[in-house]
Amino acid sequence: MADLVIVPDASVLLKWVLRSDDENGRDRAHELKDAWLAGACEIVVPGLWVYEVGNVLGRKAPAAAETLLEAMMDLGMREVSPTAYVARIFALVSDHKVTFYDAAYHALALHEGGLMLTADAAYVRKAGRAGHVRLLRDWSGPAA
């Protein structure tokens, strides 16, 4: 198991499968996936990732949504139940006025001593001071 734990949120995970002009950061997201598959880092996600990703795929790529989501589920990302870190989720929601969904990824990164990666600049502006979160565009890979 790699020492570096990365918690990509849905905005990053979707870049692995969506191919459109409005998906800035796809190259960086694929660098993350490649690093994980090479064993340079560990990917950890909250169980809600499948619902968030599935929701977007169903709207943006309805004809391929089932196949794309199944392929992502087959990757075997480690999912962690919020049981051990639910208090951190609610603290982030309360302290930073963010959604429970977004805070679940961030709280998991805090819980695992890892780093949440997101393409959501608004989230980082709101909750960045809690630490353990970085914009995908500012991430320079596992060696960073």
N, C-alpha and C positions, 0 to 999 in steps of 0.2 A: 504494500500500500504506500502511495506517495505521501510525503509530509505536507505538501501544499494542498489545501482543501479549497475548492472553488464552488460557490453556489451561484450558478447562472439562473437568472430569473427568466420568465417566459419571453421577454423581449429579446433575450440572447438566444434561447433555445430555438425560437422561431426562425432565426437567421440561418439555422442549419438546414432548413427545408424550404423556406420561401425564397423564390427567385423573382424579385421584382425591383423596379427602379427605386422604390421608396424604402428598401431594406439596406440603409447605410450601415456599414460595419460588418457586412457578411464575411469579409476576409478575416477580420480579427476574430469573429465568432468561430470560423473554421479553424483558425490557429489554436483556439482553446480546445475544440473537439479533437484535433490531431494530437495535441499535447496530452490530453487525457487518454486517448487510445494508445499512445506510446508509453504510458505509465509515468509521465512527468508530473502529473497532478491527479488529484481525485475529484470527481464530480459528485456532489451531494445535492439533493433536491427535496423540498417538502412534497408530500403526496399530492397537493393541489396542483402541481405543475401540469398534470395530464388534463385537467379540466380547463385551465387557462389556455394552454396550447391548443387543445381540441376545439375550444370556442372560436379562437381566431382562425384555425384551419377550416372549420366549418363555414365560416363567412368568406374567407379570402380564397380558398381553394377547395370548394365543395366537392368537386369531382374526384379529387385525390386525397381528401381529408382522412378517410379511414386508413388508406395505405400508408400515408405519411406518418400518422399517429402511431400505427402499429410498428412501423420501422423504428420510430423513436423509442417506444416502449421496449422493443427488442434490444436496444443498446445496453440495457441493464444498469442504468444510473441508480446509485444507492439512494433510496427514499427513506427519510427519517420522519417518524410520527411526531407531531407537535407536543406530545405529552410532556416531554422533558423540558420544553422551552416555551410553552404557551404564555407564561408570565412575561417573558421578554417580548413576545409579540404584542401583547396588550400594552406594555410599557412604551414600545415604539409608537404604537397607534396614538396613545395618549400624549406622549411627550412631543411628538413631531407632526401630529395631525395627518397621518398617512393611512392608507387602507390596510385592513387586516391581511389581505392577499399579499401586498407588497412587503409588509412587515414580516410575514412568515418566512420569506427568503432571507431577509436581513437578520432576523432573530436566529435562524438556523446557522448563518455564517458566524454570528457571535457565539452561539452554543458550541460550534465545532472548532472555533479558533481559526476560521477561514476567512474568505473574502467573497462577498456578494458582488457579482458582475451584473451590470444592467445597462441598457441603452436609454434608460429613463432619466434624463437630466433633471427633471422636476423633482423626482424622488431624491436624488443625491443632494439637491439644494435644500430640501426639507430635512432630511435625516442624516446627511453626511457626517455631521459632527458626532454621531454615535459611533463612528468608526466602522471598520470592516466592510466598507462598501466603496466601489469605484465604478466610474463609467467605463464601459467597454472600450470606448475610443481612447481612454487614457491608460489602459492596461497594456503592458509591454511583454506579456508572456510569463511562463513559469519561472524563468530565471530572474525576473524582476523582484 
